[in-house]
Amino acid sequence: MIETVLSGLPLAYPDAVVVVGTAVVGLIAGVLGPLSVLRRRSMFGDAMSHGTLAGVAVAFLVTGAKVPEVLLLGATVSAALAAFAMIALERVGRLRPDAAIGVVLSVSLSLGIVLLTHLASSGNSGQAGLTTYLLGQTAGMSERDIEIALALGAVGCVIVALGFRLLRSAAFDPGFTAVAGVPTWLVDVVSTGLLALAVVLGVRTVGAILMVALLVAPVVAARQVTKRLGALVPLSGAIGAACGAVGGVLSGRAELPAGPVIVLLATGVALLSVLFAPRRGVLARLRRGRSGTRSERVS
């Protein structure tokens, strides 16, 4: 199936792999991004993405091999630990959410950089390329990477579809979740797990530092167009996929890193939406304000 899609694109095979892979990552980030943005946890995802660096390094130290699935597992575990650490500092340590995020973000990033630097100076040639998780790299993507992203992304999308009402209430009306008899901690765990899934799948492509932008920018763009969560989620996913695909093409032709190009495209789309959205854009609001002022003068 994937091989058929890749062969059908008017691109060289390596470029087609990058374009499809970045489109899949952008789609997943766009679909799962609202779980972060609408619950005002954008920096929560940022701290989790920074936490993946330590997990990648530890996974390599334990196994001594750069097996993508193993590194992905290590990144998942470390992202989950970062999430639980933030929740524990907030609830048990009684820190403000921004303070808990700041502590975990700085500590996890520092630990990841220390471990990666240690590996780079160890003389082990097998560690070459691990530092690309910091800013992302698509040159080494394969069909296997796309298959993993599609499988895990499909699981995430199914969970969002099945628990859509609960996730919506957690974002807009947290009190309803408790009244409905569903433990709020369970909704938090599920939403945090889905956010970790998006972060882990995208960190190799976009990088730990820039991943939060890919989670936020498509949602910001889609939110200027629609207020309905049922429309926002697929629209955000479509924007993320389009930015991923176009960024993959541009980065290949201009010989630029794909991650920053994708993030710049997504941010540009978000800014254009904020300015020119038909109803909620800045220009639309200015026009309504001027028309209101004129009507008041006439009356």
KOLDREN-41409 format. One record per residue (C-alpha): residue number from 1; x, y, z. Coordinates in steps of 0.02 Angstrom, whole numbers, plus 50000, padded with zeros to 5 digits. Example, Ala and Ser with C-alpha at 12.3 -4.5 7.8 and 13.67 -1.06 7.14 Angstrom:
1 50615 49775 50390 $
2 50684 49947 50357 $
REM end
This chain:
1 50000 50000 50000 $
2 50133 50125 50052 $
3 50248 50069 49913 $
4 50108 50100 49788 $
5 50080 50276 49853 $
6 50265 50314 49850 $
7 50288 50249 49673 $
8 50138 50351 49615 $
9 50213 50517 49667 $
10 50308 50620 49537 $
11 50462 50621 49647 $
12 50619 50519 49669 $
13 50593 50376 49792 $
14 50693 50455 49938 $
15 50601 50620 49915 $
16 50433 50531 49908 $
17 50471 50443 50072 $
18 50511 50609 50155 $
19 50354 50695 50087 $
20 50236 50556 50139 $
21 50322 50536 50307 $
22 50314 50721 50349 $
23 50133 50730 50291 $
24 50087 50586 50408 $
25 50178 50668 50554 $
26 50093 50835 50518 $
27 49923 50750 50509 $
28 49945 50664 50677 $
29 50011 50821 50760 $
30 49866 50922 50690 $
31 49735 50798 50749 $
32 49806 50776 50923 $
33 49865 50956 50946 $
34 49694 51020 51006 $
35 49714 50911 51162 $
36 49858 51024 51208 $
37 49802 51195 51145 $
38 49619 51194 51200 $
39 49667 51136 51375 $
40 49801 51271 51385 $
41 49939 51143 51395 $
42 50045 51195 51247 $
43 50203 51208 51352 $
44 50158 51041 51430 $
45 50190 50962 51260 $
46 50350 51063 51243 $
47 50420 50992 51404 $
48 50372 50817 51349 $
49 50460 50839 51182 $
50 50618 50898 51270 $
51 50606 50746 51383 $
52 50620 50627 51236 $
53 50806 50666 51213 $
54 50854 50578 51374 $
55 50748 50428 51328 $
56 50832 50412 51158 $
57 51005 50421 51237 $
58 50964 50295 51374 $
59 50887 50175 51247 $
60 51048 50180 51147 $
61 51155 50158 51303 $
62 51057 50004 51354 $
63 51049 49920 51183 $
64 51203 49991 51097 $
65 51108 50000 50932 $
66 51006 50132 50840 $
67 50851 50026 50812 $
68 50710 50150 50773 $
69 50579 50051 50870 $
70 50690 50042 51024 $
71 50733 50227 51017 $
72 50548 50264 50995 $
73 50508 50161 51149 $
74 50641 50253 51249 $
75 50573 50420 51192 $
76 50397 50366 51240 $
77 50448 50313 51415 $
78 50545 50473 51448 $
79 50404 50582 51381 $
80 50282 50493 51495 $
81 50399 50515 51643 $
82 50412 50701 51604 $
83 50222 50712 51600 $
84 50202 50622 51766 $
85 50338 50730 51843 $
86 50246 50889 51794 $
87 50081 50822 51862 $
88 50166 50768 52025 $
89 50252 50935 52049 $
90 50088 51024 52016 $
91 49976 50918 52127 $
92 50091 50847 52261 $
93 50226 50980 52263 $
94 50094 51116 52247 $
95 50189 51212 52116 $
96 50102 51322 51990 $
97 50082 51237 51820 $
98 50203 51356 51734 $
99 50334 51325 51870 $
100 50314 51136 51857 $
101 50331 51143 51668 $
102 50485 51255 51681 $
103 50572 51138 51803 $
104 50538 50980 51703 $
105 50579 51062 51536 $
106 50748 51129 51592 $
107 50799 50972 51687 $
108 50747 50851 51549 $
109 50831 50953 51412 $
110 50990 50970 51515 $
111 50993 50783 51551 $
112 50966 50742 51367 $
113 51105 50858 51309 $
114 51225 50790 51440 $
115 51190 50610 51388 $
116 51204 50647 51202 $
117 51366 50742 51230 $
118 51434 50596 51330 $
119 51390 50477 51189 $
120 51469 50591 51059 $
121 51634 50594 51156 $
122 51633 50408 51196 $
123 51712 50357 51032 $
124 51567 50242 50990 $
125 51536 50267 50805 $
126 51363 50191 50821 $
127 51297 50346 50911 $
128 51318 50455 50755 $
129 51154 50537 50711 $
130 51074 50536 50884 $
131 51096 50724 50899 $
132 50976 50746 50753 $
133 50835 50715 50876 $
134 50871 50890 50942 $
135 50823 50981 50781 $
136 50753 50836 50680 $
137 50809 50751 50521 $
138 50710 50668 50383 $
139 50853 50603 50275 $
140 50850 50434 50360 $
141 50662 50404 50348 $
142 50605 50238 50278 $
143 50445 50147 50235 $
144 50456 50064 50405 $
145 50451 50234 50490 $
146 50295 50280 50392 $
147 50212 50115 50436 $
148 50246 50141 50622 $
149 50182 50320 50615 $
150 50024 50266 50523 $
151 49988 50122 50643 $
152 50013 50224 50802 $
153 49928 50375 50727 $
154 49777 50269 50681 $
155 49766 50209 50861 $
156 49771 50388 50922 $
157 49637 50444 50799 $
158 49523 50299 50849 $
159 49540 50344 51032 $
160 49498 50526 50994 $
161 49345 50472 50894 $
162 49282 50352 51028 $
163 49313 50471 51173 $
164 49271 50630 51080 $
165 49133 50687 51198 $
166 49238 50662 51354 $
167 49388 50748 51278 $
168 49278 50892 51221 $
169 49202 50913 51393 $
170 49375 50906 51473 $
171 49428 51049 51360 $
172 49275 51161 51375 $
173 49178 51101 51528 $
174 49285 51001 51651 $
175 49143 50999 51777 $
176 49034 50895 51659 $
177 49162 50755 51658 $
178 49152 50737 51847 $
179 48961 50746 51846 $
180 48955 50610 51712 $
181 49045 50493 51831 $
182 49207 50482 51734 $
183 49364 50508 51840 $
184 49453 50666 51787 $
185 49621 50580 51812 $
186 49574 50451 51680 $
187 49536 50587 51552 $
188 49701 50671 51598 $
189 49797 50509 51574 $
190 49717 50474 51405 $
191 49742 50651 51340 $
192 49921 50654 51405 $
193 49956 50486 51324 $
194 49889 50546 51157 $
195 49993 50704 51169 $
196 50147 50598 51207 $
197 50108 50493 51054 $
198 50106 50647 50942 $
199 50267 50712 51019 $
200 50362 50548 51002 $
201 50310 50521 50821 $
202 50358 50697 50771 $
203 50517 50726 50870 $
204 50628 50633 50746 $
205 50560 50735 50601 $
206 50540 50908 50677 $
207 50654 50892 50828 $
208 50628 50907 51015 $
209 50650 51096 51014 $
210 50526 51134 50874 $
211 50394 50998 50901 $
212 50281 51109 51006 $
213 50260 51227 50858 $
214 50192 51087 50749 $
215 50067 51043 50886 $
216 50007 51222 50908 $
217 50016 51311 50739 $
218 49889 51203 50642 $
219 49765 51217 50786 $
220 49784 51406 50791 $
221 49754 51416 50604 $
222 49601 51303 50609 $
223 49526 51391 50760 $
224 49515 51554 50663 $
225 49401 51469 50538 $
226 49286 51365 50648 $
227 49227 51360 50828 $
228 49162 51182 50821 $
229 49282 51053 50889 $
230 49210 50922 50771 $
231 49268 51027 50624 $
232 49425 51096 50706 $
233 49509 50927 50732 $
234 49504 50866 50550 $
235 49542 51041 50484 $
236 49692 51055 50598 $
237 49749 50884 50540 $
238 49732 50935 50358 $
239 49833 51093 50386 $
240 49969 50995 50477 $
241 49976 50866 50337 $
242 49985 51000 50201 $
243 50124 51094 50291 $
244 50218 50931 50318 $
245 50205 50880 50136 $
246 50248 51051 50064 $
247 50388 51073 50190 $
248 50458 50904 50141 $
249 50460 50954 49957 $
250 50536 51126 49987 $
251 50670 51062 50105 $
252 50723 50930 49979 $
253 50736 51051 49833 $
254 50820 51190 49932 $
255 50929 51069 50032 $
256 50866 51139 50197 $
257 50820 51046 50357 $
258 50640 50987 50345 $
259 50591 51019 50526 $
260 50621 51207 50529 $
261 50544 51227 50356 $
262 50386 51135 50409 $
263 50372 51238 50568 $
264 50397 51401 50473 $
265 50261 51352 50349 $
266 50139 51303 50486 $
267 50175 51464 50581 $
268 50151 51565 50422 $
269 49982 51482 50391 $
270 49932 51520 50571 $
271 49980 51703 50553 $
272 49886 51720 50389 $
273 49732 51643 50470 $
274 49743 51761 50618 $
275 49751 51909 50499 $
276 49634 51859 50358 $
277 49507 51735 50429 $
278 49333 51785 50363 $
279 49249 51807 50532 $
280 49378 51798 50672 $
281 49528 51875 50584 $
282 49604 52040 50635 $
283 49554 52126 50472 $
284 49375 52061 50485 $
285 49362 52130 50661 $
286 49430 52298 50606 $
287 49302 52306 50466 $
288 49160 52266 50586 $
289 49225 52398 50706 $
290 49230 52530 50571 $
291 49057 52486 50505 $
292 48989 52495 50683 $
293 49067 52664 50710 $
294 48994 52730 50546 $
295 48820 52667 50589 $
296 48829 52753 50757 $
297 48878 52916 50673 $
298 48735 52903 50549 $
299 48609 52869 50687 $
REM end
